[in-house]
Amino acid sequence: MKLLLSALTKFTCGLLLVGLLIFLPAGTLHYAGGWLFMGMLFVPMLIAGFVMLFKSPAFLEKRLDAKEKQATQKGVLAFSGLMFIAGFVVAGLDYRFGWSQMPTWVVITGSVLFLIAYALYAEVMRENAYLSRTIKVEEGQTVVDTELYGVVRHPMYMTTILLFLMIPLILGSWYALIAFAFYPVIIIVRLRDEEELLTRELPGYAEYQRKVKYRIIPFIW
């Protein structure tokens, strides 16, 4: 019950915060792109949360912990937060003042790719029981090197890049895309710091790096 209340509290706070950041700058609740994004983000999140609650409560508890201890990662989280705030606010203002004229097919394509990325996100969580929102090595942790982890070393980052770059398209804002375009840079900083820690503290990770050469983009990087 304590875990359920914690999860629902964070879910509700996230829902309200994102809603305020989008609809307040838009100056109206009649922002179809805003509602489309809210539904596509929070409905699967709520379903996934209940699945984890009943099937793997320990994993859900781990996913709810977002308190980083390393200075670099604290900076990454801060910049990520600023990026999201800027992106949502700009999208709302864009809708209010009509800056962007985004074709419907772009919005549909962005929505489809967003759902595909969400499905891949769920698959990554299924494959890696050690996955957490903070950078750390757990006691008894081993290297996961199969399925998506056999293609790239950080499939979670691969999926979140696709996921977040589709957000401004769903919201119908070219200008918000400028803010979200900083996300890959933020991820690169986080990734390099994480790999240093994993190489140092996780047995077998150096061998895994030699086995799987690509970090987040197959055949590129």
C-alpha positions as semicolon CSV with decimal commas, in nm:
position;residue;x (nm);y (nm);z (nm)
1;M;0,000;0,000;0,000
2;K;0,287;0,238;0,079
3;L;0,444;0,170;-0,262
4;L;0,106;0,216;-0,434
5;L;0,051;0,551;-0,265
6;S;0,403;0,664;-0,351
7;A;0,361;0,565;-0,715
8;L;0,018;0,728;-0,747
9;T;0,142;1,047;-0,579
10;K;0,434;1,081;-0,819
11;F;0,212;0,993;-1,115
12;T;-0,046;1,255;-1,017
13;C;0,219;1,522;-0,956
14;G;0,376;1,448;-1,295
15;L;0,037;1,461;-1,466
16;L;-0,051;1,796;-1,308
17;L;0,292;1,947;-1,371
18;V;0,305;1,852;-1,739
19;G;-0,055;1,966;-1,783
20;L;0,021;2,307;-1,632
21;L;0,339;2,348;-1,837
22;I;0,149;2,278;-2,159
23;F;-0,198;2,426;-2,114
24;L;-0,115;2,734;-1,907
25;P;0,110;2,886;-2,179
26;A;-0,144;2,775;-2,440
27;G;-0,404;2,985;-2,260
28;T;-0,675;2,724;-2,319
29;L;-0,772;2,364;-2,254
30;H;-0,881;2,332;-2,618
31;Y;-0,533;2,223;-2,729
32;A;-0,585;1,891;-2,909
33;G;-0,213;1,822;-2,943
34;G;-0,169;1,872;-2,570
35;W;-0,441;1,621;-2,486
36;L;-0,309;1,375;-2,744
37;F;0,036;1,386;-2,587
38;M;-0,098;1,363;-2,230
39;G;-0,299;1,055;-2,321
40;M;-0,015;0,885;-2,506
41;L;0,229;0,951;-2,222
42;F;0,027;0,890;-1,907
43;V;-0,218;0,613;-2,000
44;P;0,059;0,359;-2,087
45;M;0,258;0,484;-1,787
46;L;-0,034;0,412;-1,553
47;I;-0,088;0,065;-1,702
48;A;0,284;-0,016;-1,680
49;G;0,292;0,105;-1,321
50;F;0,015;-0,134;-1,213
51;V;0,178;-0,422;-1,402
52;M;0,507;-0,360;-1,218
53;L;0,323;-0,318;-0,887
54;F;0,174;-0,666;-0,908
55;K;0,449;-0,850;-1,097
56;S;0,765;-0,684;-0,963
57;P;0,710;-0,431;-0,683
58;A;1,084;-0,417;-0,609
59;F;1,149;-0,308;-0,967
60;L;0,876;-0,041;-0,944
61;E;1,032;0,091;-0,623
62;K;1,366;0,111;-0,799
63;R;1,212;0,301;-1,093
64;L;1,057;0,554;-0,854
65;D;1,397;0,642;-0,705
66;A;1,543;0,929;-0,908
67;K;1,789;1,072;-0,654
68;E;2,133;1,085;-0,814
69;K;2,441;1,098;-0,592
70;Q;2,707;1,186;-0,849
71;A;2,761;1,553;-0,933
72;T;2,770;1,494;-1,310
73;Q;2,441;1,307;-1,304
74;K;2,278;1,571;-1,087
75;G;2,375;1,824;-1,353
76;V;2,231;1,598;-1,624
77;L;1,900;1,577;-1,438
78;A;1,891;1,954;-1,390
79;F;1,952;2,024;-1,759
80;S;1,695;1,759;-1,854
81;G;1,439;1,929;-1,632
82;L;1,508;2,268;-1,790
83;M;1,480;2,113;-2,136
84;F;1,138;1,966;-2,062
85;I;1,010;2,288;-1,906
86;A;1,131;2,493;-2,203
87;G;0,993;2,244;-2,455
88;F;0,645;2,224;-2,302
89;V;0,616;2,599;-2,244
90;V;0,729;2,681;-2,597
91;A;0,482;2,428;-2,740
92;G;0,199;2,590;-2,544
93;L;0,300;2,939;-2,656
94;D;0,337;2,811;-3,012
95;Y;-0,024;2,691;-3,005
96;R;-0,150;3,017;-2,852
97;F;0,018;3,242;-3,108
98;G;0,009;3,006;-3,406
99;W;0,379;3,011;-3,485
100;S;0,397;2,660;-3,636
101;Q;0,202;2,509;-3,923
102;M;0,272;2,139;-3,886
103;P;0,114;1,897;-4,137
104;T;-0,121;1,636;-3,993
105;W;0,089;1,354;-4,138
106;V;0,388;1,473;-3,934
107;V;0,182;1,461;-3,614
108;I;0,055;1,111;-3,702
109;T;0,406;0,989;-3,785
110;G;0,541;1,134;-3,460
111;S;0,261;0,966;-3,264
112;V;0,328;0,625;-3,421
113;L;0,702;0,649;-3,359
114;F;0,633;0,762;-3,001
115;L;0,426;0,448;-2,936
116;I;0,692;0,227;-3,098
117;A;0,956;0,386;-2,874
118;Y;0,729;0,332;-2,571
119;A;0,697;-0,037;-2,661
120;L;1,076;-0,066;-2,693
121;Y;1,110;0,110;-2,357
122;A;0,889;-0,158;-2,199
123;E;1,094;-0,431;-2,366
124;V;1,418;-0,289;-2,225
125;M;1,268;-0,292;-1,875
126;R;1,165;-0,655;-1,928
127;E;1,516;-0,754;-2,037
128;N;1,713;-0,579;-1,761
129;A;1,607;-0,636;-1,401
130;Y;1,891;-0,408;-1,282
131;L;1,759;-0,107;-1,471
132;S;1,716;0,199;-1,250
133;R;1,678;0,573;-1,297
134;T;2,003;0,642;-1,113
135;I;2,359;0,551;-1,208
136;K;2,479;0,277;-0,973
137;V;2,596;-0,085;-0,958
138;E;2,392;-0,314;-0,737
139;E;2,524;-0,600;-0,528
140;G;2,531;-0,915;-0,739
141;Q;2,463;-0,728;-1,063
142;T;2,575;-0,896;-1,384
143;V;2,612;-0,772;-1,742
144;V;2,304;-0,810;-1,962
145;D;2,426;-0,880;-2,316
146;T;2,135;-1,046;-2,497
147;E;1,840;-0,928;-2,712
148;L;1,844;-0,547;-2,744
149;Y;2,155;-0,534;-2,526
150;G;2,327;-0,745;-2,789
151;V;2,265;-0,472;-3,047
152;V;2,354;-0,158;-2,850
153;R;2,495;-0,112;-2,502
154;H;2,231;0,141;-2,396
155;P;1,897;0,051;-2,556
156;M;1,713;0,254;-2,292
157;Y;1,882;0,573;-2,409
158;M;1,820;0,475;-2,771
159;T;1,446;0,450;-2,703
160;T;1,422;0,767;-2,494
161;I;1,593;0,972;-2,766
162;L;1,330;0,858;-3,016
163;L;1,057;0,902;-2,756
164;F;1,145;1,257;-2,657
165;L;1,222;1,384;-3,007
166;M;0,869;1,285;-3,108
167;I;0,707;1,493;-2,831
168;P;0,720;1,830;-3,015
169;L;0,578;1,663;-3,327
170;I;0,282;1,530;-3,128
171;L;0,236;1,877;-2,978
172;G;0,253;2,027;-3,328
173;S;0,539;2,265;-3,255
174;W;0,852;2,306;-3,466
175;Y;0,989;2,556;-3,214
176;A;0,961;2,310;-2,924
177;L;1,177;2,074;-3,129
178;I;1,466;2,318;-3,077
179;A;1,448;2,262;-2,701
180;F;1,415;1,883;-2,725
181;A;1,704;1,865;-2,973
182;F;1,938;1,916;-2,674
183;Y;1,836;1,576;-2,532
184;P;2,085;1,364;-2,733
185;V;2,367;1,589;-2,609
186;I;2,248;1,547;-2,249
187;I;2,235;1,170;-2,295
188;I;2,589;1,157;-2,433
189;V;2,718;1,331;-2,119
190;R;2,523;1,092;-1,898
191;L;2,631;0,788;-2,096
192;R;3,003;0,863;-2,087
193;D;2,996;0,914;-1,711
194;E;2,789;0,597;-1,666
195;E;3,026;0,384;-1,873
196;E;3,322;0,499;-1,668
197;L;3,145;0,380;-1,353
198;L;3,033;0,049;-1,508
199;T;3,379;-0,025;-1,643
200;R;3,526;0,043;-1,301
201;E;3,269;-0,135;-1,081
202;L;3,076;-0,392;-1,288
203;P;3,269;-0,718;-1,356
204;G;3,267;-0,812;-1,723
205;Y;3,158;-0,473;-1,855
206;A;3,490;-0,402;-2,029
207;E;3,455;-0,730;-2,221
208;Y;3,095;-0,640;-2,302
209;Q;3,213;-0,310;-2,453
210;R;3,444;-0,499;-2,685
211;K;3,166;-0,743;-2,778
212;V;2,895;-0,480;-2,842
213;K;3,063;-0,184;-3,011
214;Y;2,768;0,051;-3,057
215;R;2,641;0,261;-2,769
216;I;2,295;0,385;-2,874
217;I;2,272;0,392;-3,256
218;P;2,330;0,058;-3,437
219;F;2,614;0,072;-3,694
220;I;2,678;0,442;-3,620
221;W;2,774;0,511;-3,255
